[in-house]
Amino acid sequence: MGEAPAFCYENPLKEFANGNTLKSKSAETAIVTGSKKYVIEGSDGKSTSLGVRIYDESTAQWACKGHLAVLLNEDRILIIKKGASPDDCLWFLELDTQYVRDQKTMHGGNTEVVAWSKGVRGDAEMPIVISGPSGVGKGTLINKLMKEYPSMFGFSVSHTTRAPRVKEEDGVHYHFTEKSVMEKEIKDGKFLEYASVHGNLYGTSIEAVEVVADEGKRCILDIDVQGARSVRQSPVEAIFIFIRPPSMEELERRLRARGTETEAQISKRLRNAEAELEQGISSGLFDHILYNDELEDCYQRLKEVLGLDGNVGAAPNPVSRGFDLPVVHSASELDNQIIIDCGTQELEKASKNRIVLDVSRLRGGAPGHTRGLDLYAVNSFSDELKEVR
């Protein structure tokens, strides 16, 4: 599952029930992703644990037997991979989440859709979308923010279908990809925003934003109003900030002072700026509108919006962590908590200690990560699940 696609929409095998009707505890469900078939077996009615068998069609062998699965609210299944690395041991198979429903509608409603989402411990700060007309100074504001808080903020690496230029590196300057691949991923809902420029596609993927979050940083998106609207319509929660000039006359003065554009280019930028300004202040799209009349004043207001105290070198957010689970014996669900019985001798000797996975604060999901998970130990069920940190 570590290499499973973000989602698939294969027709379920005829001999198995499909994932959206997984209600009978004696039933089996088969999901096909790439060359692998995941068969999720029903329990005996005494536990909500489900067995998982994986058949690899490329090798014609059953592999990775013995994973555990727990059905959560009939809209997703938590998969616990036994013996996996901390960063690869928890996955969610989404059956009826909003993303799955959107994809099913997109494909006509007759195609069975499931989605994989990686489980990540803890939360991530919401990305920051900063928009404004060309010449308003948003780039300068972002550079000041990055300089004062270098460990707190980061940029996502955009995708493009154009060919790399001299000295450009894939994954550093851009993720260079084929147009057909990017068009499919856009259709699959994997991009926050995108645009066609001179016949090439440019865009920000949800995965690129997740990479910044996994580093413990807050992602900044410097995009236009159209891109901001696309992000607002996506599953990703963000803070939307619009930077506006004190007047169009002042904006024109700044554009001319740069001395980098021709008269025709300046006229075009001013026309675009008028349209963006109208959309930015009247659409209700943005959470905050900041006047950039004086740069330092606007920068202080930006920091206030982001809850920063102005101390250089503020501590970064903790990097997303995986789950270092011992050998898992069984799992069951109780009030949004997954009770995991561990099979190690050390835990068995210590009054049958159990590990509790708290899933009450799930956020995100396909096509990104599922966050908000927490993990702690308890002595026994009789302790009423009191935390032993």
N, C-alpha and C positions, 0 to 999 in steps of 0.2 A: 504493500500500500504506500510505501514511501515514494514509489515512482508512479502511483496511480494518477490518471488525469484528473483535472479539477472537476470535471463532470463527464458523464456519458449518457447516452440515450439509446442504449441497445434494447431491442425488443426482448422481453423476458422469455426464458425457455418455456416451452409448452408444458413440460412436466412439473413446473414449479409455479407457486403463486408469485405475483409481482410484489415489489417492496411496498407499494402503497396499500396493500391489503393484508399486511402482516399483523393479524389479530388472533389467529388460532395458534395456541401454544404447541400444537402438535404438527404444525405445518413447516415446510421448508421454503426458503426463498433463494433464488439464484440471481446474482447480479454479474454481468460480464463487463469487464473493463480491459480493453486491449486484448492481450492473450490469456488473461486470467479470469477464471470463473469463481466467484465467491458464493459458497453455499452456506447460508445461515440457518442453522437447525433450531427448531422450537424446543422449549424446555418440557419438563415433565409436569409442570403445573405447580411445583413446590418452590421454584425459584424463578427470578426473571433473567437469569443468566442464559445466554444462548451460545451454542457452539458454532465455530466457523471452520469450514474446510475450504481449502483453496486449490483449484486445479489449474496448473500451468499448461496451456495448450501447446506452447512452444517446445516443452520437454515431454509432454504427455504423461505427467506425473502429478500426484497430489502432493502439495507442499504446505509448509507453515501450519500444520494441524494444531488444534488446541487453543486457538485464540478465544477470548471471551467477548461476548456482545451483550449489551443491555439496551432494551428498547426504552426510549425516553419520549413520553407524551405522544407516541405514535407518529411523530414527525421526523425523528432521527434515531439512529442507532449508534451507541458508543461502542467502538471496537477497541479492545485492549489486547495489544500484540505481546504475547509472551516472549521474553528473552530479547526484546528489541532495545535499541539504544534509547536513552532518555528523550532525544529529540524526535523519535519515530514510533513511540509506543502507544499513543492515543490518537485515534482518528474518529471522525463522525461521518457516518453514511446518512446523508440527508434524503428523506423520503417525501416530505411534504412541507418544506420550508418555503419562504417567499421566493427565494431564488429558483427553487425547483418548479414552483407554480408558474413563475414568469417564463421559464424556459419551455415548460409544457405548452403554455399558451402560444409562444413564439413558433413552436413546431406543429401547431394545428390542434393541439389537445388530444391527439390520438396516439402519441408516442410516449412510452413510459420513460420517465426521467429520474435519475438519481444523481447525487453530487457528493464528492469527497471533500472534507474539510479537516485540516490538521488541528488537533487540540493543543493549545498553548497556555501555559500557566501565567496568571496575572493579566492585567489590562495594559493597554497602550493609550497614550495621549492622542486625542483626536487630531488629524491632520489640519493644517492651516491653509486655506485657499485665499490668496491675495490677488486681487484684480484691480485694474485701473487703466485709463488710456495711456498710450505711449507718451513719454515725456513727463508723466506726473510725479516720477521719483520713487516708484515702488521698488525698483531694483536697488537704489541707494539705501532705502530703508531695510530691505532684506539683507544686504551686505553688512550693514551696521549690526543687525541682529546676529548674524552668523559670526561676526568678529567678536562681539561681546560674550556670546554664549556658544562657543565652538563645539562643546560636547552635548548640547541639548537639541540642536536642530540639524536636519539633513535634507538633501534634495533626492528625489527619486530619479532613476535613470529612465529616460523616455525611450519609446520604441519608434523606429522609422523604417520605411520601406526603401529609402534611397540608398545608394551605394556609399560605403565609407570613404571619406576623403583621406588625404595623406596624413599619416600620424594619428588618425582616429582609431580607437580601440573598441572592439565589441564588448559591451557590458560596462564600459567606463564612460565614454562620451554618449553613446546610444546603444540600445539593443537593436542591432540590424537584423531585419527579418524579411521574408518574402511577402509580397502583397497579398497573395491568396491566403497565407497563414494568418496574417493580421486581420484580414477581412473576416475570416471564420471566427477568430477569437473575439472580435468586436461583436459579431452576431451572438456569440455565446455569452456575452455579458461580462467579459473579463477585463474590459477597459473602462476606466473612470471617465475619460474624455479623449476625443480624437478630432483631427481635422485633416483635410486634404489641401496640400500646398504644392502648387506647380506639378500636379499629377502624382505626388508621393503622399503617403499617410504618415502622420505624426500623432503620437498619443501617449497617455499615461496609463499603465496597467495597474490593476489592484495589487498584483503580486509585487510590483516595484515599490509601492507604498508600504506593503507588509515587510519588505526587506529592511527599510529604514526603521520601522517600528521594532523589528526583531533586534536591531542594534541598540535599542534603548533610546532612540532619538525621535523627535517629533518631525514629521514630514511637512515641508513647505512646498506648496504648489503655486508657482507664478504663472497664471494662465489668464486668458481673456474672459469676457463675460459669458460668451457662448460655452466655453469649457467649464466655467463655474456652474452654469445651469445643468450641464451634463452630470457633474459631480453631485449636485443637489438631488438629482433624480436617481442616483445610484444607491446601492445598499450602504455605502460608507458614510458614517457620520463625520462631519467636519465643521470647523469654524470658518465662516465666510466674511472676509474683510474687503471693503471697496475703498480705494484711495482716490480721492477726487481733488482737482486743482481748485484754487480759490476763484478762478474765472477762466474762461476760454482765452481771454487776452493774455493772461499770465502763462497759460499753457503754450500759446503760440510763441511768446517771448523765449520760453525755455527751449522749445524745439529749435528755434533759429540760433540761439546761443550755442547749441551743440556744434553747429557747423558741419554736420555729417550728412545732411540730406539736401537734395535738390529742391527747387521751388515746387515742382510737381509732387515730389514725395511728401513735402511738408503739407501741401494742400490736401493730399489723400489722408494723411495721418489726422489732420484736423477734422475732416469729415467723419472718419471712423470714430474719433474721440467724442464728437457730439452724439453719435448714436450710442456709444458705450456709456456715456455719462447719463443719458436719458434712461437707458435700461438699468444702469447700476443703482440709481437713486429712486426709481419709481416702481420697480418690479417686486420688491419685497424679497428679493433673492438673497441679499446680504444681511448678516447679523449686525455688522458694524460698518458705519461710513465715517471715514476719517479725512478731514481737510488737511492737505499738505500745503499750508500757507507758509509756515516756518518749519524747516526740516527737523530741528531738535525738539520742538513742541510736538510735532506729529509723531516722532519716534517715541517720546515719552508716553503719548496716548496709546500707541501700538503696544508698548510693554505693559501698560495697565490692562488693556484688553486681554493680553495673554497671561496675566497674573504673575508677571515678573517683578522682582523687587529691585532690579538693577545691579545686583552684586555680580561682579565678574567672576567667572569660574564656578557658577552654581552647579550643584551636583546633578548629573544626568539621571534620567529615569533608569530603573534597573532593566538590564537586558532580558528579553523574554527567555524563560527557562523551560526546560523539558521536565520529564517526570522520571526520576530514578527509582523505578519500582523493583522490589524483590520478586522472586518467583511467585506468580499469582496462581492461587488454587481455585477460587471461585469469586463471583461478584453478584451483588443483588442491589436493588434500588429501593430507597426509603426516603420519602419527602425531599426529593431533589438532591439526595446524597447517595453516592455509589459506595456501598460497603464492600471492601476488597479483603478477602481472606488470603493471607500470604502463606506460601508453603515452605518458607525457610525454617530451619530448626530453631534459630534464635527467636523468631517471633512466636513459634508454637510454645516455647518454654516460658515466655513472658506473658502468662495468663491469656494465651490465645489473642495476642494483639492483632488489631485489624487496622487497615488504612482506609481513610474516608476521602473520597473525591467529591468535593462540593461542586455541583453543576447548577446551583440556583442563580448564578449571575452570568449566564452564557451571553456573549455578545459576538456579533460578526457572523461568520459562517461562509459557505461557498459564495463566490469563488475565491475568498480569502481564507484567513484562519478563524477558528472559533476560540475566542479568548474568554477570560473571566474565571478560569478554572482554579481551584485551590486544593491543596493536598495536606492532610495531617493525620496523625495516628491517634487511636483510641485503644483503651485496654480491653473493653468488652461491650456488648450491647447493654449490659446492666448499668454501665456508667452513663447511660442516656446520651451517648455520643459527645461527651465533654472532650474538648480539645486538649491534647497533650503535645504541646508545641516542641 
